[in-house]
C-alpha cells in the first residue's frame, strides 16, 4: 500500500511541475562547438522553449500557424503565393519583350 501512496504523490507533483512549466515557460539554450587547433569545424546552437500554446502566443510565437505542414490556412497562403509569383514572372517576361 505505501508504494501506491508514494506513486500517487509523485504523479501529483509531476503534474504540478508540468502545469507550472507550461504556464510560465522554460528556455533551454546551449552551444556545441568542435574545434581542432583553434579552427572551428562545427558550431551548433540549440534553443528549446517549452510552454503552453497560450503562453507562446503571448510571447509572439506562432510559427505553427504559418507552417504549411501544420496549418491548412498556411497551405492556402503558400498556393496563393506560388500563383502570384508565377503571375509576376509572366508580367516581367512580357515587359522584357
PyMOL CGO cylinders between C-alpha atoms (Angstrom):
from pymol import cmd
from pymol.cgo import CYLINDER

trace = [
    CYLINDER, 0.00, 0.00, 0.00, 2.71, 2.60, 0.78, 0.3, 1, 1, 1, 1, 1, 1,
    CYLINDER, 2.71, 2.60, 0.78, 4.10, 2.23, -2.74, 0.3, 1, 1, 1, 1, 1, 1,
    CYLINDER, 4.10, 2.23, -2.74, 0.75, 3.27, -4.19, 0.3, 1, 1, 1, 1, 1, 1,
    CYLINDER, 0.75, 3.27, -4.19, 0.61, 6.37, -1.98, 0.3, 1, 1, 1, 1, 1, 1,
    CYLINDER, 0.61, 6.37, -1.98, 4.15, 7.42, -2.91, 0.3, 1, 1, 1, 1, 1, 1,
    CYLINDER, 4.15, 7.42, -2.91, 3.39, 6.87, -6.58, 0.3, 1, 1, 1, 1, 1, 1,
    CYLINDER, 3.39, 6.87, -6.58, 0.22, 8.96, -6.31, 0.3, 1, 1, 1, 1, 1, 1,
    CYLINDER, 0.22, 8.96, -6.31, 2.08, 11.80, -4.60, 0.3, 1, 1, 1, 1, 1, 1,
    CYLINDER, 2.08, 11.80, -4.60, 4.85, 11.67, -7.22, 0.3, 1, 1, 1, 1, 1, 1,
    CYLINDER, 4.85, 11.67, -7.22, 2.29, 11.86, -10.03, 0.3, 1, 1, 1, 1, 1, 1,
    CYLINDER, 2.29, 11.86, -10.03, 0.63, 14.86, -8.42, 0.3, 1, 1, 1, 1, 1, 1,
    CYLINDER, 0.63, 14.86, -8.42, 3.97, 16.60, -8.03, 0.3, 1, 1, 1, 1, 1, 1,
    CYLINDER, 3.97, 16.60, -8.03, 4.91, 15.85, -11.63, 0.3, 1, 1, 1, 1, 1, 1,
    CYLINDER, 4.91, 15.85, -11.63, 1.55, 17.19, -12.82, 0.3, 1, 1, 1, 1, 1, 1,
    CYLINDER, 1.55, 17.19, -12.82, 2.02, 20.37, -10.75, 0.3, 1, 1, 1, 1, 1, 1,
    CYLINDER, 2.02, 20.37, -10.75, 5.52, 20.86, -12.11, 0.3, 1, 1, 1, 1, 1, 1,
    CYLINDER, 5.52, 20.86, -12.11, 4.34, 20.33, -15.69, 0.3, 1, 1, 1, 1, 1, 1,
    CYLINDER, 4.34, 20.33, -15.69, 1.47, 22.78, -15.20, 0.3, 1, 1, 1, 1, 1, 1,
    CYLINDER, 1.47, 22.78, -15.20, 3.85, 25.42, -13.83, 0.3, 1, 1, 1, 1, 1, 1,
    CYLINDER, 3.85, 25.42, -13.83, 6.36, 24.91, -16.64, 0.3, 1, 1, 1, 1, 1, 1,
    CYLINDER, 6.36, 24.91, -16.64, 3.67, 25.20, -19.30, 0.3, 1, 1, 1, 1, 1, 1,
    CYLINDER, 3.67, 25.20, -19.30, 2.17, 28.26, -17.61, 0.3, 1, 1, 1, 1, 1, 1,
    CYLINDER, 2.17, 28.26, -17.61, 5.44, 30.13, -17.14, 0.3, 1, 1, 1, 1, 1, 1,
    CYLINDER, 5.44, 30.13, -17.14, 7.53, 28.59, -19.91, 0.3, 1, 1, 1, 1, 1, 1,
    CYLINDER, 7.53, 28.59, -19.91, 11.10, 27.39, -19.75, 0.3, 1, 1, 1, 1, 1, 1,
    CYLINDER, 11.10, 27.39, -19.75, 14.01, 28.06, -22.07, 0.3, 1, 1, 1, 1, 1, 1,
    CYLINDER, 14.01, 28.06, -22.07, 16.93, 25.70, -22.50, 0.3, 1, 1, 1, 1, 1, 1,
    CYLINDER, 16.93, 25.70, -22.50, 19.86, 27.01, -24.51, 0.3, 1, 1, 1, 1, 1, 1,
    CYLINDER, 19.86, 27.01, -24.51, 23.22, 25.55, -25.35, 0.3, 1, 1, 1, 1, 1, 1,
    CYLINDER, 23.22, 25.55, -25.35, 26.02, 25.68, -27.87, 0.3, 1, 1, 1, 1, 1, 1,
    CYLINDER, 26.02, 25.68, -27.87, 28.16, 22.85, -29.17, 0.3, 1, 1, 1, 1, 1, 1,
    CYLINDER, 28.16, 22.85, -29.17, 31.42, 23.76, -30.80, 0.3, 1, 1, 1, 1, 1, 1,
    CYLINDER, 31.42, 23.76, -30.80, 34.01, 21.41, -32.31, 0.3, 1, 1, 1, 1, 1, 1,
    CYLINDER, 34.01, 21.41, -32.31, 37.46, 22.84, -32.99, 0.3, 1, 1, 1, 1, 1, 1,
    CYLINDER, 37.46, 22.84, -32.99, 40.85, 21.49, -33.93, 0.3, 1, 1, 1, 1, 1, 1,
    CYLINDER, 40.85, 21.49, -33.93, 43.93, 23.66, -33.42, 0.3, 1, 1, 1, 1, 1, 1,
    CYLINDER, 43.93, 23.66, -33.42, 41.77, 26.76, -32.85, 0.3, 1, 1, 1, 1, 1, 1,
    CYLINDER, 41.77, 26.76, -32.85, 39.95, 26.18, -36.15, 0.3, 1, 1, 1, 1, 1, 1,
    CYLINDER, 39.95, 26.18, -36.15, 36.23, 25.91, -35.65, 0.3, 1, 1, 1, 1, 1, 1,
    CYLINDER, 36.23, 25.91, -35.65, 34.89, 22.97, -37.64, 0.3, 1, 1, 1, 1, 1, 1,
    CYLINDER, 34.89, 22.97, -37.64, 31.32, 22.79, -36.38, 0.3, 1, 1, 1, 1, 1, 1,
    CYLINDER, 31.32, 22.79, -36.38, 29.11, 25.09, -34.35, 0.3, 1, 1, 1, 1, 1, 1,
    CYLINDER, 29.11, 25.09, -34.35, 25.59, 24.05, -33.34, 0.3, 1, 1, 1, 1, 1, 1,
    CYLINDER, 25.59, 24.05, -33.34, 23.27, 26.36, -31.43, 0.3, 1, 1, 1, 1, 1, 1,
    CYLINDER, 23.27, 26.36, -31.43, 20.43, 24.62, -29.62, 0.3, 1, 1, 1, 1, 1, 1,
    CYLINDER, 20.43, 24.62, -29.62, 17.44, 26.58, -28.34, 0.3, 1, 1, 1, 1, 1, 1,
    CYLINDER, 17.44, 26.58, -28.34, 14.40, 24.89, -26.80, 0.3, 1, 1, 1, 1, 1, 1,
    CYLINDER, 14.40, 24.89, -26.80, 11.30, 26.61, -25.48, 0.3, 1, 1, 1, 1, 1, 1,
    CYLINDER, 11.30, 26.61, -25.48, 8.68, 24.64, -23.58, 0.3, 1, 1, 1, 1, 1, 1,
    CYLINDER, 8.68, 24.64, -23.58, 5.42, 26.49, -22.97, 0.3, 1, 1, 1, 1, 1, 1,
    CYLINDER, 5.42, 26.49, -22.97, 1.70, 26.21, -23.49, 0.3, 1, 1, 1, 1, 1, 1,
    CYLINDER, 1.70, 26.21, -23.49, 0.21, 27.47, -26.75, 0.3, 1, 1, 1, 1, 1, 1,
    CYLINDER, 0.21, 27.47, -26.75, -1.39, 30.40, -24.91, 0.3, 1, 1, 1, 1, 1, 1,
    CYLINDER, -1.39, 30.40, -24.91, 1.91, 31.41, -23.31, 0.3, 1, 1, 1, 1, 1, 1,
    CYLINDER, 1.91, 31.41, -23.31, 3.76, 31.08, -26.62, 0.3, 1, 1, 1, 1, 1, 1,
    CYLINDER, 3.76, 31.08, -26.62, 1.21, 33.32, -28.34, 0.3, 1, 1, 1, 1, 1, 1,
    CYLINDER, 1.21, 33.32, -28.34, 1.58, 35.89, -25.53, 0.3, 1, 1, 1, 1, 1, 1,
    CYLINDER, 1.58, 35.89, -25.53, 5.30, 35.90, -26.30, 0.3, 1, 1, 1, 1, 1, 1,
    CYLINDER, 5.30, 35.90, -26.30, 4.58, 36.43, -30.01, 0.3, 1, 1, 1, 1, 1, 1,
    CYLINDER, 4.58, 36.43, -30.01, 5.50, 32.91, -31.08, 0.3, 1, 1, 1, 1, 1, 1,
    CYLINDER, 5.50, 32.91, -31.08, 3.02, 31.42, -33.55, 0.3, 1, 1, 1, 1, 1, 1,
    CYLINDER, 3.02, 31.42, -33.55, 5.09, 29.68, -36.24, 0.3, 1, 1, 1, 1, 1, 1,
    CYLINDER, 5.09, 29.68, -36.24, 2.67, 26.71, -36.34, 0.3, 1, 1, 1, 1, 1, 1,
    CYLINDER, 2.67, 26.71, -36.34, 0.01, 28.99, -37.85, 0.3, 1, 1, 1, 1, 1, 1,
    CYLINDER, 0.01, 28.99, -37.85, 2.17, 29.63, -40.93, 0.3, 1, 1, 1, 1, 1, 1,
    CYLINDER, 2.17, 29.63, -40.93, 3.77, 26.20, -41.27, 0.3, 1, 1, 1, 1, 1, 1,
    CYLINDER, 3.77, 26.20, -41.27, 2.23, 24.55, -44.35, 0.3, 1, 1, 1, 1, 1, 1,
    CYLINDER, 2.23, 24.55, -44.35, 2.64, 21.10, -42.82, 0.3, 1, 1, 1, 1, 1, 1,
    CYLINDER, 2.64, 21.10, -42.82, 0.61, 22.04, -39.74, 0.3, 1, 1, 1, 1, 1, 1,
    CYLINDER, 0.61, 22.04, -39.74, -1.99, 24.52, -40.98, 0.3, 1, 1, 1, 1, 1, 1,
    CYLINDER, -1.99, 24.52, -40.98, -4.45, 24.37, -43.88, 0.3, 1, 1, 1, 1, 1, 1,
    CYLINDER, -4.45, 24.37, -43.88, -4.54, 28.17, -43.88, 0.3, 1, 1, 1, 1, 1, 1,
    CYLINDER, -4.54, 28.17, -43.88, -0.79, 28.23, -44.43, 0.3, 1, 1, 1, 1, 1, 1,
    CYLINDER, -0.79, 28.23, -44.43, -1.16, 25.74, -47.29, 0.3, 1, 1, 1, 1, 1, 1,
    CYLINDER, -1.16, 25.74, -47.29, -3.69, 28.05, -48.93, 0.3, 1, 1, 1, 1, 1, 1,
    CYLINDER, -3.69, 28.05, -48.93, -1.39, 31.05, -48.48, 0.3, 1, 1, 1, 1, 1, 1,
    CYLINDER, -1.39, 31.05, -48.48, 1.51, 29.10, -49.95, 0.3, 1, 1, 1, 1, 1, 1,
    CYLINDER, 1.51, 29.10, -49.95, -0.59, 28.18, -53.01, 0.3, 1, 1, 1, 1, 1, 1,
    CYLINDER, -0.59, 28.18, -53.01, -1.68, 31.82, -53.43, 0.3, 1, 1, 1, 1, 1, 1,
    CYLINDER, -1.68, 31.82, -53.43, 1.92, 32.95, -53.11, 0.3, 1, 1, 1, 1, 1, 1,
    CYLINDER, 1.92, 32.95, -53.11, 3.01, 30.49, -55.79, 0.3, 1, 1, 1, 1, 1, 1,
    CYLINDER, 3.01, 30.49, -55.79, 0.30, 31.72, -58.18, 0.3, 1, 1, 1, 1, 1, 1,
    CYLINDER, 0.30, 31.72, -58.18, 1.26, 35.35, -57.55, 0.3, 1, 1, 1, 1, 1, 1,
    CYLINDER, 1.26, 35.35, -57.55, 4.93, 34.58, -58.18, 0.3, 1, 1, 1, 1, 1, 1,
    CYLINDER, 4.93, 34.58, -58.18, 4.00, 32.92, -61.49, 0.3, 1, 1, 1, 1, 1, 1,
    CYLINDER, 4.00, 32.92, -61.49, 1.93, 35.95, -62.50, 0.3, 1, 1, 1, 1, 1, 1,
    CYLINDER, 1.93, 35.95, -62.50, 4.81, 38.28, -61.65, 0.3, 1, 1, 1, 1, 1, 1,
    CYLINDER, 4.81, 38.28, -61.65, 7.21, 36.20, -63.73, 0.3, 1, 1, 1, 1, 1, 1,
    CYLINDER, 7.21, 36.20, -63.73, 4.77, 36.25, -66.67, 0.3, 1, 1, 1, 1, 1, 1,
    CYLINDER, 4.77, 36.25, -66.67, 4.35, 40.02, -66.41, 0.3, 1, 1, 1, 1, 1, 1,
    CYLINDER, 4.35, 40.02, -66.41, 8.11, 40.55, -66.19, 0.3, 1, 1, 1, 1, 1, 1,
    CYLINDER, 8.11, 40.55, -66.19, 8.71, 38.39, -69.27, 0.3, 1, 1, 1, 1, 1, 1,
    CYLINDER, 8.71, 38.39, -69.27, 6.06, 40.36, -71.20, 0.3, 1, 1, 1, 1, 1, 1,
    CYLINDER, 6.06, 40.36, -71.20, 7.66, 43.65, -70.20, 0.3, 1, 1, 1, 1, 1, 1,
    CYLINDER, 7.66, 43.65, -70.20, 11.10, 42.48, -71.33, 0.3, 1, 1, 1, 1, 1, 1,
    CYLINDER, 11.10, 42.48, -71.33, 9.83, 41.50, -74.81, 0.3, 1, 1, 1, 1, 1, 1,
]
cmd.load_cgo(trace, "trace")
